[in-house]
Every structure is written in C-alpha cells, then in structure tokens.
Amino acid sequence: MKTFATSLLLICVLTLTACNTVKGVGQDLQKAGSAIEGAVKK
C-alpha cells in the first residue's frame, strides 16, 4: 500500500508539473481521480 501511495503521488506531481494553466490542472486532477477510482474498484 505504501508503494502504491508513493507511486500515485509521484504520478500526480509529474502530471501537475506538465500542465501550464489552471484549466489544465483541473483536467489533470480529474484524470488522477479517475485513475484512483479505477484502482480502488479493482
């Protein structure tokens, strides 16, 4: 579980640094939320 949380945090940080606008941040957060939701359902 610790490895999963660390990996997820790293992915979020990399995703957030890749976008340049507030709109981009919102879209990235939605994608991250969808990924987390999908991982929880598995």
mmCIF entry with sequence, helices, sheets and N, C-alpha, C, O atoms, coordinates in Angstrom:
data_MODEL
# 
_entry.id   MODEL 
# 
_entity.id                         1 
_entity.type                       polymer 
_entity.pdbx_number_of_molecules   1 
# 
_entity_poly.entity_id                      1 
_entity_poly.type                           'polypeptide(L)' 
_entity_poly.nstd_linkage                   no 
_entity_poly.nstd_monomer                   no 
_entity_poly.pdbx_seq_one_letter_code       MKTFATSLLLICVLTLTACNTVKGVGQDLQKAGSAIEGAVKK 
_entity_poly.pdbx_seq_one_letter_code_can   MKTFATSLLLICVLTLTACNTVKGVGQDLQKAGSAIEGAVKK 
_entity_poly.pdbx_strand_id                 A 
# 
loop_
_entity_poly_seq.entity_id 
_entity_poly_seq.num 
_entity_poly_seq.mon_id 
_entity_poly_seq.hetero 
1 1  MET n 
1 2  LYS n 
1 3  THR n 
1 4  PHE n 
1 5  ALA n 
1 6  THR n 
1 7  SER n 
1 8  LEU n 
1 9  LEU n 
1 10 LEU n 
1 11 ILE n 
1 12 CYS n 
1 13 VAL n 
1 14 LEU n 
1 15 THR n 
1 16 LEU n 
1 17 THR n 
1 18 ALA n 
1 19 CYS n 
1 20 ASN n 
1 21 THR n 
1 22 VAL n 
1 23 LYS n 
1 24 GLY n 
1 25 VAL n 
1 26 GLY n 
1 27 GLN n 
1 28 ASP n 
1 29 LEU n 
1 30 GLN n 
1 31 LYS n 
1 32 ALA n 
1 33 GLY n 
1 34 SER n 
1 35 ALA n 
1 36 ILE n 
1 37 GLU n 
1 38 GLY n 
1 39 ALA n 
1 40 VAL n 
1 41 LYS n 
1 42 LYS n 
# 
_struct_asym.id          A 
_struct_asym.entity_id   1 
# 
loop_
_struct_conf.conf_type_id 
_struct_conf.id 
_struct_conf.pdbx_PDB_helix_id 
_struct_conf.beg_label_comp_id 
_struct_conf.beg_label_asym_id 
_struct_conf.beg_label_seq_id 
_struct_conf.pdbx_beg_PDB_ins_code 
_struct_conf.end_label_comp_id 
_struct_conf.end_label_asym_id 
_struct_conf.end_label_seq_id 
_struct_conf.pdbx_end_PDB_ins_code 
_struct_conf.beg_auth_comp_id 
_struct_conf.beg_auth_asym_id 
_struct_conf.beg_auth_seq_id 
_struct_conf.end_auth_comp_id 
_struct_conf.end_auth_asym_id 
_struct_conf.end_auth_seq_id 
_struct_conf.pdbx_PDB_helix_class 
_struct_conf.details 
_struct_conf.pdbx_PDB_helix_length 
HELX_P HELX_P1 AA1 LYS A 2  ? ALA A 18 ? LYS A 2  ALA A 18 1 ? 17 
HELX_P HELX_P2 AA2 VAL A 22 ? LYS A 41 ? VAL A 22 LYS A 41 1 ? 20 
# 
_struct_conf_type.id          HELX_P 
_struct_conf_type.criteria    ? 
_struct_conf_type.reference   ? 
# 
loop_
_atom_site.group_PDB 
_atom_site.id 
_atom_site.type_symbol 
_atom_site.label_atom_id 
_atom_site.label_alt_id 
_atom_site.label_comp_id 
_atom_site.label_asym_id 
_atom_site.label_entity_id 
_atom_site.label_seq_id 
_atom_site.pdbx_PDB_ins_code 
_atom_site.Cartn_x 
_atom_site.Cartn_y 
_atom_site.Cartn_z 
_atom_site.occupancy 
_atom_site.B_iso_or_equiv 
_atom_site.pdbx_formal_charge 
_atom_site.auth_seq_id 
_atom_site.auth_comp_id 
_atom_site.auth_asym_id 
_atom_site.auth_atom_id 
_atom_site.pdbx_PDB_model_num 
ATOM 1   N N  . MET A 1 1  ? 0.833   -1.196 0.000   1.00 0.00 ? 1  MET A N  1 
ATOM 2   C CA . MET A 1 1  ? 0.000   0.000  0.000   1.00 0.00 ? 1  MET A CA 1 
ATOM 3   C C  . MET A 1 1  ? 0.876   1.258  0.000   1.00 0.00 ? 1  MET A C  1 
ATOM 4   O O  . MET A 1 1  ? 0.558   2.249  -0.658  1.00 0.00 ? 1  MET A O  1 
ATOM 5   N N  . LYS A 1 2  ? 1.976   1.202  0.744   1.00 0.00 ? 2  LYS A N  1 
ATOM 6   C CA . LYS A 1 2  ? 2.870   2.351  0.812   1.00 0.00 ? 2  LYS A CA 1 
ATOM 7   C C  . LYS A 1 2  ? 3.483   2.641  -0.562  1.00 0.00 ? 2  LYS A C  1 
ATOM 8   O O  . LYS A 1 2  ? 3.616   3.798  -0.959  1.00 0.00 ? 2  LYS A O  1 
ATOM 9   N N  . THR A 1 3  ? 3.850   1.587  -1.275  1.00 0.00 ? 3  THR A N  1 
ATOM 10  C CA . THR A 1 3  ? 4.422   1.743  -2.606  1.00 0.00 ? 3  THR A CA 1 
ATOM 11  C C  . THR A 1 3  ? 3.401   2.341  -3.570  1.00 0.00 ? 3  THR A C  1 
ATOM 12  O O  . THR A 1 3  ? 3.739   3.189  -4.396  1.00 0.00 ? 3  THR A O  1 
ATOM 13  N N  . PHE A 1 4  ? 2.147   1.892  -3.458  1.00 0.00 ? 4  PHE A N  1 
ATOM 14  C CA . PHE A 1 4  ? 1.076   2.409  -4.309  1.00 0.00 ? 4  PHE A CA 1 
ATOM 15  C C  . PHE A 1 4  ? 0.874   3.900  -4.069  1.00 0.00 ? 4  PHE A C  1 
ATOM 16  O O  . PHE A 1 4  ? 0.756   4.677  -5.017  1.00 0.00 ? 4  PHE A O  1 
ATOM 17  N N  . ALA A 1 5  ? 0.834   4.295  -2.805  1.00 0.00 ? 5  ALA A N  1 
ATOM 18  C CA . ALA A 1 5  ? 0.624   5.702  -2.468  1.00 0.00 ? 5  ALA A CA 1 
ATOM 19  C C  . ALA A 1 5  ? 1.789   6.558  -2.970  1.00 0.00 ? 5  ALA A C  1 
ATOM 20  O O  . ALA A 1 5  ? 1.579   7.655  -3.486  1.00 0.00 ? 5  ALA A O  1 
ATOM 21  N N  . THR A 1 6  ? 3.004   6.057  -2.818  1.00 0.00 ? 6  THR A N  1 
ATOM 22  C CA . THR A 1 6  ? 4.177   6.788  -3.295  1.00 0.00 ? 6  THR A CA 1 
ATOM 23  C C  . THR A 1 6  ? 4.150   6.934  -4.812  1.00 0.00 ? 6  THR A C  1 
ATOM 24  O O  . THR A 1 6  ? 4.437   8.005  -5.347  1.00 0.00 ? 6  THR A O  1 
ATOM 25  N N  . SER A 1 7  ? 3.805   5.858  -5.494  1.00 0.00 ? 7  SER A N  1 
ATOM 26  C CA . SER A 1 7  ? 3.725   5.898  -6.952  1.00 0.00 ? 7  SER A CA 1 
ATOM 27  C C  . SER A 1 7  ? 2.651   6.874  -7.410  1.00 0.00 ? 7  SER A C  1 
ATOM 28  O O  . SER A 1 7  ? 2.862   7.644  -8.347  1.00 0.00 ? 7  SER A O  1 
ATOM 29  N N  . LEU A 1 8  ? 1.514   6.841  -6.756  1.00 0.00 ? 8  LEU A N  1 
ATOM 30  C CA . LEU A 1 8  ? 0.409   7.738  -7.103  1.00 0.00 ? 8  LEU A CA 1 
ATOM 31  C C  . LEU A 1 8  ? 0.809   9.191  -6.892  1.00 0.00 ? 8  LEU A C  1 
ATOM 32  O O  . LEU A 1 8  ? 0.512   10.049 -7.724  1.00 0.00 ? 8  LEU A O  1 
ATOM 33  N N  . LEU A 1 9  ? 1.477   9.466  -5.789  1.00 0.00 ? 9  LEU A N  1 
ATOM 34  C CA . LEU A 1 9  ? 1.931   10.825 -5.514  1.00 0.00 ? 9  LEU A CA 1 
ATOM 35  C C  . LEU A 1 9  ? 2.919   11.290 -6.577  1.00 0.00 ? 9  LEU A C  1 
ATOM 36  O O  . LEU A 1 9  ? 2.840   12.425 -7.049  1.00 0.00 ? 9  LEU A O  1 
ATOM 37  N N  . LEU A 1 10 ? 3.837   10.426 -6.949  1.00 0.00 ? 10 LEU A N  1 
ATOM 38  C CA . LEU A 1 10 ? 4.818   10.764 -7.980  1.00 0.00 ? 10 LEU A CA 1 
ATOM 39  C C  . LEU A 1 10 ? 4.145   11.058 -9.314  1.00 0.00 ? 10 LEU A C  1 
ATOM 40  O O  . LEU A 1 10 ? 4.506   12.014 -10.001 1.00 0.00 ? 10 LEU A O  1 
ATOM 41  N N  . ILE A 1 11 ? 3.174   10.240 -9.675  1.00 0.00 ? 11 ILE A N  1 
ATOM 42  C CA . ILE A 1 11 ? 2.430   10.457 -10.921 1.00 0.00 ? 11 ILE A CA 1 
ATOM 43  C C  . ILE A 1 11 ? 1.692   11.790 -10.887 1.00 0.00 ? 11 ILE A C  1 
ATOM 44  O O  . ILE A 1 11 ? 1.684   12.531 -11.870 1.00 0.00 ? 11 ILE A O  1 
ATOM 45  N N  . CYS A 1 12 ? 1.072   12.089 -9.747  1.00 0.00 ? 12 CYS A N  1 
ATOM 46  C CA . CYS A 1 12 ? 0.341   13.361 -9.618  1.00 0.00 ? 12 CYS A CA 1 
ATOM 47  C C  . CYS A 1 12 ? 1.283   14.552 -9.756  1.00 0.00 ? 12 CYS A C  1 
ATOM 48  O O  . CYS A 1 12 ? 0.963   15.527 -10.435 1.00 0.00 ? 12 CYS A O  1 
ATOM 49  N N  . VAL A 1 13 ? 2.436   14.472 -9.115  1.00 0.00 ? 13 VAL A N  1 
ATOM 50  C CA . VAL A 1 13 ? 3.393   15.569 -9.189  1.00 0.00 ? 13 VAL A CA 1 
ATOM 51  C C  . VAL A 1 13 ? 3.871   15.759 -10.625 1.00 0.00 ? 13 VAL A C  1 
ATOM 52  O O  . VAL A 1 13 ? 3.932   16.886 -11.116 1.00 0.00 ? 13 VAL A O  1 
ATOM 53  N N  . LEU A 1 14 ? 4.204   14.674 -11.289 1.00 0.00 ? 14 LEU A N  1 
ATOM 54  C CA . LEU A 1 14 ? 4.662   14.778 -12.674 1.00 0.00 ? 14 LEU A CA 1 
ATOM 55  C C  . LEU A 1 14 ? 3.567   15.323 -13.580 1.00 0.00 ? 14 LEU A C  1 
ATOM 56  O O  . LEU A 1 14 ? 3.844   16.114 -14.482 1.00 0.00 ? 14 LEU A O  1 
ATOM 57  N N  . THR A 1 15 ? 2.341   14.913 -13.349 1.00 0.00 ? 15 THR A N  1 
ATOM 58  C CA . THR A 1 15 ? 1.218   15.384 -14.156 1.00 0.00 ? 15 THR A CA 1 
ATOM 59  C C  . THR A 1 15 ? 0.981   16.872 -13.939 1.00 0.00 ? 15 THR A C  1 
ATOM 60  O O  . THR A 1 15 ? 0.766   17.618 -14.894 1.00 0.00 ? 15 THR A O  1 
ATOM 61  N N  . LEU A 1 16 ? 1.020   17.301 -12.685 1.00 0.00 ? 16 LEU A N  1 
ATOM 62  C CA . LEU A 1 16 ? 0.778   18.705 -12.384 1.00 0.00 ? 16 LEU A CA 1 
ATOM 63  C C  . LEU A 1 16 ? 1.885   19.608 -12.911 1.00 0.00 ? 16 LEU A C  1 
ATOM 64  O O  . LEU A 1 16 ? 1.619   20.747 -13.295 1.00 0.00 ? 16 LEU A O  1 
ATOM 65  N N  . THR A 1 17 ? 3.098   19.130 -12.937 1.00 0.00 ? 17 THR A N  1 
ATOM 66  C CA . THR A 1 17 ? 4.183   19.959 -13.450 1.00 0.00 ? 17 THR A CA 1 
ATOM 67  C C  . THR A 1 17 ? 4.140   20.044 -14.970 1.00 0.00 ? 17 THR A C  1 
ATOM 68  O O  . THR A 1 17 ? 4.749   20.938 -15.559 1.00 0.00 ? 17 THR A O  1 
ATOM 69  N N  . ALA A 1 18 ? 3.427   19.122 -15.608 1.00 0.00 ? 18 ALA A N  1 
ATOM 70  C CA . ALA A 1 18 ? 3.348   19.111 -17.061 1.00 0.00 ? 18 ALA A CA 1 
ATOM 71  C C  . ALA A 1 18 ? 2.338   20.120 -17.596 1.00 0.00 ? 18 ALA A C  1 
ATOM 72  O O  . ALA A 1 18 ? 2.439   20.517 -18.757 1.00 0.00 ? 18 ALA A O  1 
ATOM 73  N N  . CYS A 1 19 ? 1.385   20.539 -16.805 1.00 0.00 ? 19 CYS A N  1 
ATOM 74  C CA . CYS A 1 19 ? 0.359   21.463 -17.319 1.00 0.00 ? 19 CYS A CA 1 
ATOM 75  C C  . CYS A 1 19 ? 0.701   22.900 -16.942 1.00 0.00 ? 19 CYS A C  1 
ATOM 76  O O  . CYS A 1 19 ? 1.330   23.147 -15.914 1.00 0.00 ? 19 CYS A O  1 
ATOM 77  N N  . ASN A 1 20 ? 0.289   23.830 -17.768 1.00 0.00 ? 20 ASN A N  1 
ATOM 78  C CA . ASN A 1 20 ? 0.690   25.224 -17.589 1.00 0.00 ? 20 ASN A CA 1 
ATOM 79  C C  . ASN A 1 20 ? -0.461  26.158 -17.237 1.00 0.00 ? 20 ASN A C  1 
ATOM 80  O O  . ASN A 1 20 ? -0.231  27.333 -16.949 1.00 0.00 ? 20 ASN A O  1 
ATOM 81  N N  . THR A 1 21 ? -1.686  25.663 -17.255 1.00 0.00 ? 21 THR A N  1 
ATOM 82  C CA . THR A 1 21 ? -2.816  26.552 -16.990 1.00 0.00 ? 21 THR A CA 1 
ATOM 83  C C  . THR A 1 21 ? -3.685  25.995 -15.877 1.00 0.00 ? 21 THR A C  1 
ATOM 84  O O  . THR A 1 21 ? -3.600  24.812 -15.549 1.00 0.00 ? 21 THR A O  1 
ATOM 85  N N  . VAL A 1 22 ? -4.506  26.830 -15.306 1.00 0.00 ? 22 VAL A N  1 
ATOM 86  C CA . VAL A 1 22 ? -5.431  26.399 -14.259 1.00 0.00 ? 22 VAL A CA 1 
ATOM 87  C C  . VAL A 1 22 ? -6.406  25.365 -14.819 1.00 0.00 ? 22 VAL A C  1 
ATOM 88  O O  . VAL A 1 22 ? -6.751  24.397 -14.141 1.00 0.00 ? 22 VAL A O  1 
ATOM 89  N N  . LYS A 1 23 ? -6.838  25.573 -16.040 1.00 0.00 ? 23 LYS A N  1 
ATOM 90  C CA . LYS A 1 23 ? -7.731  24.609 -16.686 1.00 0.00 ? 23 LYS A CA 1 
ATOM 91  C C  . LYS A 1 23 ? -7.037  23.260 -16.826 1.00 0.00 ? 23 LYS A C  1 
ATOM 92  O O  . LYS A 1 23 ? -7.649  22.216 -16.600 1.00 0.00 ? 23 LYS A O  1 
ATOM 93  N N  . GLY A 1 24 ? -5.785  23.280 -17.191 1.00 0.00 ? 24 GLY A N  1 
ATOM 94  C CA . GLY A 1 24 ? -5.008  22.056 -17.318 1.00 0.00 ? 24 GLY A CA 1 
ATOM 95  C C  . GLY A 1 24 ? -4.879  21.320 -15.996 1.00 0.00 ? 24 GLY A C  1 
ATOM 96  O O  . GLY A 1 24 ? -4.936  20.091 -15.959 1.00 0.00 ? 24 GLY A O  1 
ATOM 97  N N  . VAL A 1 25 ? -4.705  22.066 -14.910 1.00 0.00 ? 25 VAL A N  1 
ATOM 98  C CA . VAL A 1 25 ? -4.617  21.456 -13.578 1.00 0.00 ? 25 VAL A CA 1 
ATOM 99  C C  . VAL A 1 25 ? -5.927  20.755 -13.251 1.00 0.00 ? 25 VAL A C  1 
ATOM 100 O O  . VAL A 1 25 ? -5.923  19.633 -12.745 1.00 0.00 ? 25 VAL A O  1 
ATOM 101 N N  . GLY A 1 26 ? -7.034  21.404 -13.534 1.00 0.00 ? 26 GLY A N  1 
ATOM 102 C CA . GLY A 1 26 ? -8.348  20.798 -13.273 1.00 0.00 ? 26 GLY A CA 1 
ATOM 103 C C  . GLY A 1 26 ? -8.536  19.510 -14.054 1.00 0.00 ? 26 GLY A C  1 
ATOM 104 O O  . GLY A 1 26 ? -9.035  18.521 -13.516 1.00 0.00 ? 26 GLY A O  1 
ATOM 105 N N  . GLN A 1 27 ? -8.147  19.515 -15.293 1.00 0.00 ? 27 GLN A N  1 
ATOM 106 C CA . GLN A 1 27 ? -8.269  18.305 -16.111 1.00 0.00 ? 27 GLN A CA 1 
ATOM 107 C C  . GLN A 1 27 ? -7.359  17.204 -15.591 1.00 0.00 ? 27 GLN A C  1 
ATOM 108 O O  . GLN A 1 27 ? -7.750  16.037 -15.555 1.00 0.00 ? 27 GLN A O  1 
ATOM 109 N N  . ASP A 1 28 ? -6.150  17.568 -15.188 1.00 0.00 ? 28 ASP A N  1 
ATOM 110 C CA . ASP A 1 28 ? -5.213  16.582 -14.666 1.00 0.00 ? 28 ASP A CA 1 
ATOM 111 C C  . ASP A 1 28 ? -5.742  15.972 -13.369 1.00 0.00 ? 28 ASP A C  1 
ATOM 112 O O  . ASP A 1 28 ? -5.617  14.767 -13.151 1.00 0.00 ? 28 ASP A O  1 
ATOM 113 N N  . LEU A 1 29 ? -6.330  16.802 -12.512 1.00 0.00 ? 29 LEU A N  1 
ATOM 114 C CA . LEU A 1 29 ? -6.880  16.297 -11.256 1.00 0.00 ? 29 LEU A CA 1 
ATOM 115 C C  . LEU A 1 29 ? -8.052  15.351 -11.511 1.00 0.00 ? 29 LEU A C  1 
ATOM 116 O O  . LEU A 1 29 ? -8.214  14.355 -10.806 1.00 0.00 ? 29 LEU A O  1 
ATOM 117 N N  . GLN A 1 30 ? -8.864  15.661 -12.512 1.00 0.00 ? 30 GLN A N  1 
ATOM 118 C CA . GLN A 1 30 ? -9.967  14.765 -12.863 1.00 0.00 ? 30 GLN A CA 1 
ATOM 119 C C  . GLN A 1 30 ? -9.434  13.417 -13.336 1.00 0.00 ? 30 GLN A C  1 
ATOM 120 O O  . GLN A 1 30 ? -9.964  12.372 -12.960 1.00 0.00 ? 30 GLN A O  1 
ATOM 121 N N  . LYS A 1 31 ? -8.399  13.438 -14.150 1.00 0.00 ? 31 LYS A N  1 
ATOM 122 C CA . LYS A 1 31 ? -7.806  12.194 -14.642 1.00 0.00 ? 31 LYS A CA 1 
ATOM 123 C C  . LYS A 1 31 ? -7.199  11.395 -13.499 1.00 0.00 ? 31 LYS A C  1 
ATOM 124 O O  . LYS A 1 31 ? -7.333  10.173 -13.450 1.00 0.00 ? 31 LYS A O  1 
ATOM 125 N N  . ALA A 1 32 ? -6.533  12.086 -12.583 1.00 0.00 ? 32 ALA A N  1 
ATOM 126 C CA . ALA A 1 32 ? -5.938  11.405 -11.430 1.00 0.00 ? 32 ALA A CA 1 
ATOM 127 C C  . ALA A 1 32 ? -7.034  10.792 -10.562 1.00 0.00 ? 32 ALA A C  1 
ATOM 128 O O  . ALA A 1 32 ? -6.886  9.673  -10.073 1.00 0.00 ? 32 ALA A O  1 
ATOM 129 N N  . GLY A 1 33 ? -8.123  11.514 -10.373 1.00 0.00 ? 33 GLY A N  1 
ATOM 130 C CA . GLY A 1 33 ? -9.251  10.988 -9.609  1.00 0.00 ? 33 GLY A CA 1 
ATOM 131 C C  . GLY A 1 33 ? -9.858  9.766  -10.266 1.00 0.00 ? 33 GLY A C  1 
ATOM 132 O O  . GLY A 1 33 ? -10.235 8.813  -9.584  1.00 0.00 ? 33 GLY A O  1 
ATOM 133 N N  . SER A 1 34 ? -9.954  9.786  -11.568 1.00 0.00 ? 34 SER A N  1 
ATOM 134 C CA . SER A 1 34 ? -10.475 8.619  -12.297 1.00 0.00 ? 34 SER A CA 1 
ATOM 135 C C  . SER A 1 34 ? -9.548  7.429  -12.163 1.00 0.00 ? 34 SER A C  1 
ATOM 136 O O  . SER A 1 34 ? -10.001 6.293  -12.028 1.00 0.00 ? 34 SER A O  1 
ATOM 137 N N  . ALA A 1 35 ? -8.243  7.689  -12.201 1.00 0.00 ? 35 ALA A N  1 
ATOM 138 C CA . ALA A 1 35 ? -7.272  6.602  -12.047 1.00 0.00 ? 35 ALA A CA 1 
ATOM 139 C C  . ALA A 1 35 ? -7.345  5.987  -10.662 1.00 0.00 ? 35 ALA A C  1 
ATOM 140 O O  . ALA A 1 35 ? -7.267  4.767  -10.516 1.00 0.00 ? 35 ALA A O  1 
ATOM 141 N N  . ILE A 1 36 ? -7.493  6.820  -9.650  1.00 0.00 ? 36 ILE A N  1 
ATOM 142 C CA . ILE A 1 36 ? -7.605  6.339  -8.273  1.00 0.00 ? 36 ILE A CA 1 
ATOM 143 C C  . ILE A 1 36 ? -8.887  5.528  -8.119  1.00 0.00 ? 36 ILE A C  1 
ATOM 144 O O  . ILE A 1 36 ? -8.885  4.458  -7.509  1.00 0.00 ? 36 ILE A O  1 
ATOM 145 N N  . GLU A 1 37 ? -9.967  6.038  -8.670  1.00 0.00 ? 37 GLU A N  1 
ATOM 146 C CA . GLU A 1 37 ? -11.252 5.338  -8.582  1.00 0.00 ? 37 GLU A CA 1 
ATOM 147 C C  . GLU A 1 37 ? -11.168 3.972  -9.253  1.00 0.00 ? 37 GLU A C  1 
ATOM 148 O O  . GLU A 1 37 ? -11.685 2.983  -8.733  1.00 0.00 ? 37 GLU A O  1 
ATOM 149 N N  . GLY A 1 38 ? -10.520 3.924  -10.399 1.00 0.00 ? 38 GLY A N  1 
ATOM 150 C CA . GLY A 1 38 ? -10.370 2.658  -11.105 1.00 0.00 ? 38 GLY A CA 1 
ATOM 151 C C  . GLY A 1 38 ? -9.518  1.675  -10.329 1.00 0.00 ? 38 GLY A C  1 
ATOM 152 O O  . GLY A 1 38 ? -9.799  0.477  -10.321 1.00 0.00 ? 38 GLY A O  1 
ATOM 153 N N  . ALA A 1 39 ? -8.471  2.177  -9.671  1.00 0.00 ? 39 ALA A N  1 
ATOM 154 C CA . ALA A 1 39 ? -7.594  1.305  -8.882  1.00 0.00 ? 39 ALA A CA 1 
ATOM 155 C C  . ALA A 1 39 ? -8.326  0.755  -7.669  1.00 0.00 ? 39 ALA A C  1 
ATOM 156 O O  . ALA A 1 39 ? -8.107  -0.391 -7.277  1.00 0.00 ? 39 ALA A O  1 
ATOM 157 N N  . VAL A 1 40 ? -9.192  1.564  -7.074  1.00 0.00 ? 40 VAL A N  1 
ATOM 158 C CA . VAL A 1 40 ? -9.944  1.122  -5.893  1.00 0.00 ? 40 VAL A CA 1 
ATOM 159 C C  . VAL A 1 40 ? -10.960 0.055  -6.265  1.00 0.00 ? 40 VAL A C  1 
ATOM 160 O O  . VAL A 1 40 ? -11.198 -0.872 -5.491  1.00 0.00 ? 40 VAL A O  1 
ATOM 161 N N  . LYS A 1 41 ? -11.559 0.177  -7.438  1.00 0.00 ? 41 LYS A N  1 
ATOM 162 C CA . LYS A 1 41 ? -12.571 -0.800 -7.878  1.00 0.00 ? 41 LYS A CA 1 
ATOM 163 C C  . LYS A 1 41 ? -11.972 -2.161 -8.172  1.00 0.00 ? 41 LYS A C  1 
ATOM 164 O O  . LYS A 1 41 ? -12.672 -3.172 -8.117  1.00 0.00 ? 41 LYS A O  1 
ATOM 165 N N  . LYS A 1 42 ? -10.663 -2.200 -8.488  1.00 0.00 ? 42 LYS A N  1 
ATOM 166 C CA . LYS A 1 42 ? -10.011 -3.480 -8.807  1.00 0.00 ? 42 LYS A CA 1 
ATOM 167 C C  . LYS A 1 42 ? -9.801  -4.247 -7.590  1.00 0.00 ? 42 LYS A C  1 
ATOM 168 O O  . LYS A 1 42 ? -9.265  -5.354 -7.644  1.00 0.00 ? 42 LYS A O  1 
# 
